[in-house]
Amino acid sequence: MKTYRKITPEGTRDLLFEECQARRTVERALAEVFSSHGFKEVVTPGLEFYDVFDPESSGISQEEMYKLTDRRGRLIVVRPDATLPIARLTATRLQNLPKPVRLYYTQPVYRSNPNLTGRSDESVQTGIELIGAGGRRADLEALVTAVEALRACLPGFRLEIGHAGFFRALAGQLPVNESQREDIRRFIEAKNYPALDALLDTLGGGPAVAAMRRLPRLFGGEEVLEEARSLCVGEQTVGILAYLQDLYETLGSLGFGDSVMLDLGLVQRNDYYTGVVFSAYMEDYGDAVLLGGRYDHLLGLFGAPMPAVGFAVQVDALARRLLSLQKVSAPPAPEVLVHSCEGFEKEGFAELSSLRAQGHRCEHSVFDTREEALVYARARGVREVLFVGAQVERVLLERGGTL
């Protein structure tokens, strides 16, 4: 017997019945929100050239990508990210559209997680990209759409807002090389306070070191901005804090204050973010269920420089949450099983079509005998069996088991 014939690769899994229904429920809810905001759906290939995801610009390491070669020997990757292919698509095929271009997608991405830690190598993401629009209004559009998208799926989430430029401004004031800078960013992202403090202890004192030491703890309401102002120096950081305060207050005035907080320690891994960044979390799930931000330099890599902002939602995480809250149940059993007697198939399918037109959930029996049809109906929990012959015989059953 083949060793791997009956299992799936590490980091993947099969979905059954209500799991599929939960995923489709989330996808439909998000698509409805995105469409109502004027976004149009696109689909990019599952296979892309490696050059699209050059680690220097994408922030995705080679080790995370699933790689193969095409028949010409060119290096191909299985899509590890949705934003970069859409940037490629916009730069090559949608340049002549009026700006901004509003796009949304629902498609799987694949990344190798060697340690897994509960993560899947295959996940479905749906999200938006608002391309060709910069500034406050576009940022607000993305943030409002993100909140409305999550509200359409489930309660009990929080959206955290930060700014990619804040960390860069502080890091630029530290006597560190690129490797040390990345270590600092990684420690802040993981909230690894001991490792961060140990590294910063080697840099001496000063306002920038003190501010960086506090950075992963700077999350909450407006009080975060006040503390940050007392720690920071330089016009760039002051301007960023003023911008975040404006966004935060505006979202509060729109009725989203109970779902939004500030997090200056939000340092996204993807290097292409240039401005506001945001992520969303929900109860009983450790990772972010939504990640996004502004990436004004990304389209330039494809020869069509223009500003852009967007986000991606982890569909399967939301689907699992719906299941845990019992918001999605298993698909219901058929109400009626129609069994065509020998020579009366035409009449049987006509009866089936009539019942379905009336809104009933029906199945057609594929069994040879009445007895087999009745056994199946009881096992599936079907309440009624119609035997269609010269006459239509109706048999009512008690609820049985379900498959």
N, C-alpha and C positions, 0 to 999 in steps of 0.2 A: 504494500500500500504506500502511496506517495505520502511523505512525511508531513507536508504542509497543505494537503488537499482540503482538510476540514477546519482550518483556522484562518483568521485574517492576519495580515501583517501587524506588527507592534504599532500602537498608536492609532489603530483604526478599529471600527466595530460596525456590526450590523444594526439597523434600526427596524423595529417591529411596530406594526399597528398604531397604538396610541402615540408612540414616539414620532412616527411619521406624521401623524395628524397634528401633533404639537408643533413640529417644524413648519408644516404648511400654514398653520394658524399664525405663527410669528411672521413668516414671509409675506403672507397676504396683508397682515396689519401694517407692516412697515412699508410695503409697496403702496398701500393706499395713502399713507401719510406723505410719502415722497412724491407720488403723483399729484396729490392735492397742492403741493408746493411748486408744481411746474417742472419737476425733474422727469427726464425720459430715460427708459431702460436701455442699457447696452450690455452686451456679452462679449468678453474677450476670450481668446483661445486658452485652453488649459495648458498648452505648451508655448513657451516663449524662448527667444534666444537669451543666452546667459547675459549678454551685454545689457539687456534691459534692466537687469538687477545687479549691476556692477556694485560690489560691496562698498566701494569708496563713496558712492552717492546714495545707495539705498539703505545703508546701515544694517543690511542682512548679511550675515557671515556665510561663507561658502559651505561650512559644515551644516548649516540649517537647510540648505537647498537640496532637493532631489534632482539629480543631474543625469542626463543621457545624451547620446549623440544622434543626429539625423543621418540619412543615408549618404550625405556628403562629408560626414565627419565633424560637422559643426556642433558646438556645445549648446545643448538645450536644457532648460529647467522646467519642472512642473510648477505652475504658478504659485509662488510663495507669498504674494502680496497682490492686492487688487488695484491700488492707486497708481503704481508705475505703469501697468499696461494701459490704464485709461489715459494717463498723460501721453503715452505713445500714440494711442488712438486719436486723441484730440489734436496733437501736433501734426499728425500725418493726414488725417481724413476729415477733420472738422474745423480746419483753420478758417474757412470762409463763412462759418456760421456767425450770426450776430452774437456779441458777447454781452453778458456772460453765458457760457454754455452750462446747462444744468443736466447732470447725468446721474443715474443711479444704477446699481447692479445687485445681483444676487447670485453668488457663485462660490464654489469651494476654493480654499487655498491649502497649500501643503508645505509644512515645515517640519523638519526633523527635530524632535525634542529628545536628546539622548537620555536625559534623566526622567522624562515624562512628567513625574510629579502630578499625576492626574490630568495632564494636558493631552490633547489628541494631536497627532500629526496631520490629520485631515479635519478641517472645520469649514462650515459654511458661513460666509460673511455677506451681509447686505449693507450698503452704505450709499452715500452721496458724494459727489464732487461738484463744487461750484467754481468753475474755471473762467478766468478772465475778469474777476471782480476782486478788488482789494479794499482794505479799509474797514471801518467800524460797522457799516451797514451789512456788509457781506459776512463778517464774523458773527454778528447777531443773528443773521439768517441761519447760519449753520448751527449755532447754539440752540436757537428756538426749535429748529427742526429736530435736533437731537433729543431735547426734552419731550417734545410731542411724540416722537417715535417710541421712546421708552414708556411714556404714559399709555400709549395705545396697546402695549403688551402686558405690563404688570405694574403693580404699585411697589413702593418701598425701595426706591433707588436714590442715589445721590450723584450729581454731576459735579466734578471737581475741575476748576479752571486755573490754569497757570499760563506761563509765557516762556517760550524757548529762549528768548533773548535774555531773560533774567539770569539764568545759570551761566550763559556764555559771557555776560558782562562781568559777573563775579569771577569766573574762572580766568578771564583775561587779566585780572589784577593779581593773580597768584603766580609765584615763580615755579611753574610746573611745565613739564613737557607734555606732548600729546598723550602718551601712555598713562601718565599720572592723572591727567585731566579725565580720561575715560574711566580710570579706576574710581575717581571721586564721583563721577556721574553714576556709575554702577552701584556704588555704596549708597548713594542718596536714593536711587530708584528702589533699592531693596530695603530701605530704612535700616541699614546695617550700621548702627551708631558706633559700636566699638571699632570697626574697621575704618570708618570715616575719621573718627577722632585720632586714631593711631597715625593715619597718613597726614592729617592736618597738623599734628604735633611736630612733625619734621619740618614744617614750613615757618616756624616762628609765630609771631603775633601779627597784629594789624587788623584794621577794620574788615578787609576782605576775608581773611581767615575766620574771624569771628562770625561774619555773616554766613559764610559757607557752612560753618559748624551748626548753625541754627536752621539752615535751609530745610532739611527734612522734617523739622518740627513746625514749620510755618504753614499750618493749615487750619481753616476755620472760617470765621466771618470777617467783618471789616477790621477787627482788632489785629488780624494778621498783617494788614497793610501798615497799620500804625507801627507795629514792632519792626517790620521790614524797613520802614523809613528811618527809624532810629539806628539801624545797623548799616545802612548802605550809604555810599557816597558816589557821586557822579551823576551827570544829567541823564544818562541813558537809563539807569535803574529807576530814577525818579519818574521819568516819563512812562516807563513800563508800568509802574505801580499806579500811576494816575489813570492809565488806560484800563487796567484790570478793575479798578474801582468803578469806572464808568460802566463797564460791561456788567459788573456784579449788581450795581444799583439799577440799571435798566432792566435786567432780568427779574429783579425783585419787583419792580413796578409793573411788570407784565404778569405777575402772579406766580412766578416760578421760584420765589425765594426759599420755599420749604424744600426744594429739591437741589439747590445749588450751593456750593461752598468754594472757597479759594484754597489752592494748594500750590505754594511757590516751590515746593520740592517736587513738582511734577516735571520730570526731565525725561521726555520720551526717548526711546532708544533710536528710532529712525532719525538719521542725521538731516533729513531734508526739511524738517520743520523749522520755520523761521519766525513765527509770531505766536499768537495765542495757541495754546494746546489745551486739550480737555480729555477727560476720561470719566467713565461712569461705573459705579459698583452697586451690587445688590447684596442682600443678606444671603449668608450661607454659600458664598462663592468668592474665592480668594482673589481671582484675577479680574481685570477690568472686562466688562461686557461691552464697552464702547470705547474706542480710541479715535482721536482726531486732532486736527489742528490746521494751521496755515502753513503752506509750503510754496512760497513765492518764487523759488529758484528752480523748482523741479522741471517745469516745462522747458526751461532753457537748455536742459540736457538733451532735449529732443529737437532743438532748433527753433522753438517757438516760445520765447520767453513771455510769460504773463503770470499774474498773481492767481492764487487758487487756495481754496479751503475745503475741507471735507472730513468725513469720519466713516468708520466701519463698525458695524454691530456684530457681535458674536451670536449668531442665530441659535446654535445648539445650546448655548448657556441659557438663553431666555426660554427655550423650549423645555429644558429640564426643570427650570423654575416653575413654569406653568404646570408641569406634571406634578411637582412636589406640592403645589398649592391646590391640586385636584381641579384645576381650571379646564383641563382637557381629559376626557374619558375615552375608553376604548371605543372603536367604531361599533355602532349598534348592530345587533343581529338582524338578518332579514325578517320582515314581517310575514312574508308569504313565500312558500316554495311551490312552484308550479311543476307538476309532473305530467308530461304528455304520454298518454297511453299509446301502445303500438299502433301506428298508422294515423295518429292524430297530432303529429308534430306541428302542422300548420295551425291548427286550432289552439294548441298549447302556446305557441309563440305569440299568436294574436291576443290571447288572454293576458300574457305577460306584458305585452306592450300597452294594453289598456290599463292594467293596474299601475304601471310605472307612470303613465300619463296622468293618473289621478294622484300621484305623489307617494305611492307606496314603495317601500324597499323590497325588492323581489329577487329571487334567484330561480333559474330554470334547473330542474333536476337532470342530472347526467346519469342516473342509475337505471338499471334494466328492470327492476322490480319495485312494486309498491313497498314491500317490507324494507328494502334498502333505503328508499326515500324517507320513510318514517323514522328509521334509526338515525339517519343523518340529521333530520329536522329536529329530533329531540336533543341530539348532541350539540347542535348549534343554538338551541334556544328559540327555534322558530315556532310561532304560535299557531300557524295555519298552513295546511297543505291542500292544494287544489289538484285533484286528479282529473285531467281533461280527456274525455273520450267522447262517446256519443252523447253523454251527459257530463256535466261538471259536478264532481263530488267534493264537498268541502269537509275537511277533517280538522277539528280544533284540538290542540295539544296543550298540556301543561308546560310551564317553563322547565326546560332541562338544563344541562350544562352548556358551557360555551367553549369555543376553541380559541 
